[in-house]
């Protein structure tokens, strides 16, 4: 325990000589003790949230199942080929995930282990970056913010690369800041070069962080007429560019040609010049989406992104001003750079800067927000200190409250495992089990790798229709009229706290037959029916005549 507290004390006080010291502060000051205490609380709370997210027992959902089927069913070499089920992930991420599956088995915890470790690395890196380059109080604030941001908590326990995107971004920013502060040597160039090469293959958006890092290093050294160092920085950047070129030719080029992914993210692509009000709205949505992405969380029903996005953007602007006034203009340029290059990528139709794909920007935005809060809160001006305290309080209040609720309560989980377990137990030979493109993938994963007893003997019928759509479900029912036992596996989109969409679909099923069994969880459900003959057709006709927005008097939003 003494070793742990001593380590946290060193973290709280580290590198104070590298930033402008606070008046009268030293290792024994009250301010330093408060920093250590708050750091312990913030870091402990953040780690507890991430452990909870990893171990809570949440089943894999649609996208995770699709990626897991690729990882679990393929060898290391086969993962270099285009992924099935319209999935995209960095090659390095896939190989690390495959190694985890080989070591620990194809279970949920093994598949989510690397994102969890990356989220812990994010906490360490954001503290070190802020402590070295902004200030000790900013470091504590940054850990507190990163610790409770809903998206960073959620993706710490998700089989997706977005958690490691943030960690690799922070690693590049941290190593680059070391060079800006202490100069570019052969050793630092080697470390930065190797980290950049790893980032290119493990994180797609890291190319924007690397572009910002390489540009500022070359310009910084050239501006000081250290041309040999500028040439060294250019050589490192050239290695990154060559590595990215290889990745693009052999892997990323196929992703851009994927029609499903292109259509899915089309609304997040910027058109230049904007020629319509819609184009301007997309610009605004992308700009705010950078900050709203911090609050995405599929596990909760209350979405904070609209409420907190504008507030966080304002705090970010204050942070930019604070960095400029404190003489840390190089840090300001370094932290704005990834956002600017991300926008360029969006304008080139190369990267949609929206939603979870914009989460990598947290590596650059959160330190700026922390700089603004800490700069005001530690000001000599009493009014500024009050404003800083209020800004910090409101920045943390809703995310921390939501996080505490998640920590102490048992949320309703996406538990496809238990639903499929009920199907396996109740299934009889001759049963028809209908799945669609949404519900099929979790079924396939848990049948092949998830260890659900008895599910391996269950045969499914794959429907080309989307069962979550009223007309498609009604049309599918007509295919099985008169059958005594037909299962329908539904994957209905959430957030939908009262499951209105699922309830509307059940109206069709109830009109078409007699319910025999059911099992449900958040989003995923299974329904066993004895379907009638002629009567079922009347429900189908009613849905077809009333349209997708109405089912037997039930309006669907």
Protein Blocks (a to p, Z undefined) as FASTA:
>chain_A
ZZmmmmmmmmmmgoklmpccdehiafkbmklmmmmmmmmmmmmmmmmmmmmmmmnopacd
fklmmmmmmmmmpcfklmmpccehhiacdfklmmmmmmmmmmnopafklmmmmmmmmmmm
mmmmmmmmmmmmnomklmmmmmmmmmmomklmmmmmcccfklmmmmmmmmmmmmmmmmmm
nopafklmmmmmmmmmmmmmmomklmmmmmmmmmmmmmmmmmnopaklmmmmmmmmmmmm
mmmmmmmmmmmmmmmmpmklmmmmmmmpccdddfbfklmmmmmmmmmmmmmmmmgcfkbm
bdfklmmmmmmmmmmmmmmmmmmmnopamlmmmmmmmmmmmmmmmmnopaccehjllmmm
mmmmmmmmmmmmmmmmmpmblklmmmmmmmmmmmmmmmmmmmmmmmmmccddddfklmmm
mmmmmpcghiacdddfklmmmmmmmmmmnopghklmpccdddfbdfkbmklmmmmmmmmg
oiabdcdddddddddfkommmmmmmmmmmmmmccfbdcddehiacddddddfklmmmmmm
mmmmnojmbgghiacZZ
